[in-house]
Amino acid sequence: MPLKKTPFGLIARRGFLFLVLGGIFYLSHQPSLKVIPPLFAHQDKILHAGEYFLLFISFMVNQDICRGFHPIPSFFTFGVIYAVSDEIHQSYIPGRDCSAGDILADIAGLGIGLAVFLWYRKGKKSG
């Protein structure tokens, strides 16, 4: 039986979504993220894109919550709103700030998630 059709599958999918949403919020609430040593310039943008890539994928495995609306534009829009609210949240944390570059990196991560999802779905339909 596929994971999606079981109560455990539903719990796992929702858990993944809330873990990603909560993880982004938690990381944004930290006054400093010096845990990761700087390896190259602007590596934080790659990390932002990675977080929002995971967010989009977690949305798409939970498409059933998007009743009455097309999931792709709905989730992409919600992801952008979450990114903007996340940056506003960071502006209230000592040592953090609101950055348009971070929002753009978040949106890029959502776009990469969308592209990967569409690529996966296309391969699944043709196979």
C-alpha positions as CSV (number, residue, x, y, z in Angstrom):
1,M,0.0,0.0,0.0
2,P,1.5,3.4,-0.9
3,L,2.6,5.7,1.9
4,K,0.1,8.3,0.8
5,K,-3.0,6.1,1.4
6,T,-2.2,5.2,5.0
7,P,-2.9,7.2,8.2
8,F,0.9,7.0,8.9
9,G,1.5,8.5,5.4
10,L,-0.7,11.4,6.2
11,I,1.1,12.0,9.5
12,A,4.5,11.7,7.8
13,R,3.6,14.2,5.0
14,R,2.1,16.7,7.4
15,G,5.0,16.2,9.8
16,F,7.5,16.9,7.0
17,L,5.6,20.2,6.1
18,F,5.5,21.4,9.7
19,L,9.2,20.4,10.3
20,V,10.3,22.5,7.3
21,L,8.0,25.5,8.3
22,G,9.2,25.2,11.9
23,G,12.8,24.8,10.9
24,I,12.8,27.9,8.8
25,F,11.1,29.8,11.7
26,Y,13.6,28.4,14.3
27,L,16.7,29.3,12.2
28,S,15.3,32.8,11.5
29,H,14.8,33.3,15.3
30,Q,18.5,32.7,16.1
31,P,20.6,35.9,16.8
32,S,23.5,34.4,15.0
33,L,24.1,31.5,12.7
34,K,27.9,31.3,13.0
35,V,27.6,27.5,13.4
36,I,28.3,27.0,9.7
37,P,31.8,28.2,8.9
38,P,31.9,30.5,5.9
39,L,33.3,28.6,2.9
40,F,32.5,31.1,0.1
41,A,30.9,34.4,-0.4
42,H,27.1,34.5,-0.2
43,Q,26.8,30.9,1.0
44,D,23.8,32.0,3.0
45,K,21.9,32.6,-0.3
46,I,22.5,28.9,-1.1
47,L,21.2,27.9,2.3
48,H,18.1,30.1,1.9
49,A,17.4,28.6,-1.5
50,G,17.8,25.1,0.0
51,E,15.3,25.8,2.8
52,Y,12.7,27.1,0.4
53,F,13.4,24.2,-2.1
54,L,12.5,21.9,0.8
55,L,9.5,24.0,1.6
56,F,8.1,23.8,-1.9
57,I,8.7,20.0,-2.0
58,S,7.0,19.6,1.4
59,F,4.0,21.6,0.0
60,M,3.8,19.4,-3.1
61,V,3.7,16.2,-1.1
62,N,0.8,17.7,0.8
63,Q,-1.3,18.7,-2.3
64,D,-4.4,17.4,-0.7
65,I,-4.6,20.4,1.7
66,C,-5.1,22.7,-1.3
67,R,-8.8,21.9,-2.0
68,G,-10.5,24.2,-4.4
69,F,-7.3,25.9,-5.6
70,H,-4.6,24.8,-8.0
71,P,-1.8,23.7,-5.8
72,I,1.2,25.0,-7.7
73,P,0.4,28.7,-7.9
74,S,-1.2,28.6,-4.4
75,F,1.8,27.0,-2.8
76,F,4.3,29.2,-4.7
77,T,2.4,32.3,-3.5
78,F,2.2,31.1,0.0
79,G,6.0,30.3,-0.1
80,V,6.7,33.9,-1.2
81,I,4.5,35.3,1.5
82,Y,6.3,33.0,4.1
83,A,9.7,34.2,2.8
84,V,8.7,37.9,3.1
85,S,7.2,37.3,6.6
86,D,10.4,35.4,7.6
87,E,12.6,38.3,6.6
88,I,10.3,40.7,8.5
89,H,10.6,38.4,11.5
90,Q,14.4,38.4,11.3
91,S,14.4,42.2,11.4
92,Y,13.2,42.0,15.0
93,I,15.9,39.6,16.0
94,P,19.1,41.2,17.4
95,G,22.0,40.6,15.1
96,R,19.8,39.8,12.1
97,D,18.3,42.0,9.4
98,C,15.7,42.0,6.6
99,S,17.4,41.4,3.2
100,A,15.9,41.6,-0.3
101,G,18.7,39.3,-1.4
102,D,17.6,36.7,1.0
103,I,14.0,37.0,-0.3
104,L,15.2,36.6,-3.8
105,A,17.2,33.5,-2.8
106,D,14.1,32.1,-1.1
107,I,12.1,32.7,-4.3
108,A,14.8,31.0,-6.3
109,G,14.6,28.0,-4.0
110,L,10.8,27.9,-4.5
111,G,11.4,28.1,-8.3
112,I,14.0,25.2,-8.2
113,G,11.5,23.2,-6.2
114,L,8.8,23.9,-8.7
115,A,11.1,22.9,-11.6
116,V,12.2,19.7,-9.9
117,F,8.6,18.8,-9.1
118,L,7.5,19.4,-12.8
119,W,10.4,17.4,-14.1
120,Y,9.6,14.5,-11.7
121,R,5.9,14.6,-12.6
122,K,6.7,14.7,-16.4
123,G,9.0,11.6,-16.0
124,K,6.3,9.8,-14.0
125,K,3.7,10.4,-16.6
126,S,5.9,9.3,-19.5
127,G,7.1,6.2,-17.7
